[in-house]
Amino acid sequence: MATTPNNAIEFESQNDAASLSSTLASLRHWLRWLSLGIGLIGLSIALYLTYAKVTESATACPANATFDCEFVQHSYYSQIAGLPIVYIGLAGYLAIVAVLLLEWRVPFFTKRGPLIVFAMTFFGFLYSAFLTSTEAFTLHKWCLWCMGSATAMTALFIVSSVRAWRQFSAVPDDLLLEEALSDEE
């Protein structure tokens, strides 16, 4: 059977549609990879601080007029009802990374993962802002590790905000493909 010019155009438009679908998928996934990378950085910081708390060892941090991690980590504000903040941070980062990993495997998290991560990072961001303001205005000392965790949570909040926005404002890929195919006709 000979290929007619119309069939050749249909074949090219199908290739273009597949290319468009592939491009959309890669754009959607790079934010998840970025979130996962930032989450792993935050998790690493939380693990280190938890290790230092459990072993009662000092963290690698300069102690001077501005920075004093030990002072900050042993202050009144480092616990909630006797529970060290580092445990809450570790649990938060573990939950965020777990949801990001489950987005690839579990349909529930595939659909709702960006919103769940947004909610967790929103509360993490607010609490990090409270702790950072406590360092600045109450303790007048800074902890580099705490600032690193706050920076990671802020970055996660920004990326998760973009992911949640894209999920709610996005046109489904099927509609974009149909539109691309109808434009070529």
N, C-alpha and C positions, 0 to 999 in steps of 0.2 A: 504494500500500500504506500503510495507516494505521499510525501509530506507537502501540504499546501501552505502557502504563506500565512493563512489564518491560523493553522495548527502551530506553526512556528512562533507566531505571536503569543498564542496561548501558553506554549511551553516556556517562553521567556518570561511571561508575566507570572507563571507559577514559580519559576526560579527567583524572580524578584520578591514574590510573596514569602517564599521560604527564607530569603535573605533578610527581609524586613522582620519576620518573626524571630529569627536568630538574633538580630540586632536588638530588638525589644527585650528579649530574654537576657542578653548580656548586660544591658543597661539596668535592668531590674535587679540583677544579682550582684553587681559591684558594690551597691550600698550595703547589702547583707554581708559581703566579705569584709568591707570596711568596718561595719559594726562588730563583727566577730573579732577582728584584729584588735580594735580598741577595747573590747570586752576582755580579751585575753591579757592585755596590758593591765587593765584594772584588776583582774583576777590575780595576776602575778603580784601586784602591790599588796592586795588584801591577804594573799597567802604569806607573804614575807612579814607583814605586820602581825598576823595571827601567830606565826611561828615565834616571833619575838615575844609576843604576849604569853604564849604557852610555856616557852622555855625561860621566861623572865630574863631574857638577854637584851642588851642595848641595841638599838638600831644604828645603822651606819648613817650618821647625821651630824653635821657640825653643831657644836654648842657654843653660842656666842650671844650677844645682846639681842639679835634678831631671831635666830633659829635655835630651837631647843626641843627636839622631838620627844625626849624623855619627859620634859615638863608638860608638854601638850598631851602626851599619851597616858600620863598618870594624873591628869587633872580631874576635877569634879565632873567635867563635861565628857569624859571619855567612857562613861557608863550610863546605861539607862536601867534603872531598877536593879543594879548590880550586874547587869549583862554588858560586857565590854563592847564598845561600838565596832571594834574590828571584826567581831563575829557576825554582826549585822551586815557589815560591808561585804564580808566573805560570802554570806548567804545570798545577798543581793546580786553580786557579780556571778556567782554560780548559777542562780536562776536565770539571769539574762543570757549567759552563754548557753545554758541548756535549751532555752526557747529558740535561740538563733540556730542551734544545731538541729533541733527537732523540726524546724521549718522545712527542711529538705525531705523529711521522712513521714511526718504525721500530718494527715489532711487537716485536722483541727488547727494545728499550728501554722500550716501553710496559709490558711485563710485568715487567721486571727493573730498570728505571730507579730506582725509589725505593730498592731495596736497594743498587744500585751507588753512588748518591749518598750513602746512609748510610755505606757502607764508606769512601768517599773522605773524607767530612767527619769521620768518627771518627778516622782517622789524622791529618787536618789539625788537628783539635781537640787531639789528644794532643801533636802537635809544636808547635802554638801555645802550649799550656800549658807545655811544656818551655822554649820560647824566652822566654815571659813570666816564668817563674820564674828564668831565667838573668838577665834584665834586673833583676829585683828583688833576687836574693840574691848574684849574682856581680858583675855590672857596676855595680850601684847607680845606674843611669841608665835612663831610659825613652825610647823612641822613639814619638812620637804616631802615626806612620803604621803602625808595627808593632802598636801597641795597637789601631788601627782595623781592621787585617787580622785580628788575633786575635778581636776582637769580632764581625766579620763571619763568621768561621769558626765561632765558638761559636753564633751565631744560626743559621747553616746546619745545624750539627749538631743543634740542638734541633728545628728544623723537619723535617729529614730523619728524625729519630727518630720524630716523630709520623707522618710519611708512611709509613715502614716499618711502624710498629705498625698503622696503619690498613689497610695492604695485607694484613698477615698475619691480622689479627683481623676483617676485614670479611666480611660476608655478601655473596655476589655479588648484583648489582642485580636479576638475574632472579628470585632467590628472594624478595627484598623486594617486587618487583612482584606476584608470585604471592600472597604473603601479604596484601598490601594488597587485591588483588582478591577473595581468599577471605573476608576480613573483612567486605567490603561485601555479600556474598551473604546 
